[in-house]
Amino acid sequence: MPGKSIHKPEYKVLLALLIEMRDKADLKQAQLAERLERPQSYVSDVERGVRRLDLLQLQEYCQACGQDLVAFVRKFDKATRA
């Protein structure tokens, strides 16, 4: 049985890309949380890997950072194939 995805190296890549996307949008965790209408702890939990995002939440996260979901997924795909 394969291990949980949160323990795979690709998951660390995902977390790093989420943080990078927020940083490039010049947003603090609290600012992103406000855009998402969530508490700051939500963003912190996502970025630390404590909370997982489903596809719809990832789309909201991308939109709040001004990033296209498809572009984000392509970047993730490229990073994990390297």
VENGI-V798352 format. One record per backbone hydrogen bond with DSSP energy under -1.0 kcal/mol. NH is the residue of the N-H (numbers start at 0). CO is the residue of the C=O. If there is no record, write none. Layout:
BEGIN
<<NH CO> <NH CO>>
END
This chain:
BEGIN
<<6 3> <7 4> <10 7> <12 8> <13 9> <14 10> <15 11> <16 12> <17 13> <18 14> <19 15> <20 16> <21 17> <22 18> <23 19> <24 20> <25 22> <26 21> <31 27> <32 28> <33 29> <34 30> <35 31> <37 32> <41 38> <43 39> <44 40> <45 41> <46 42> <47 43> <48 45> <49 44> <50 44> <57 53> <58 54> <59 55> <60 56> <61 57> <62 58> <63 59> <64 60> <65 62> <66 61> <71 67> <72 68> <73 69> <74 70> <75 71> <76 72> <77 73> <78 74> <79 75> <80 76>>
END
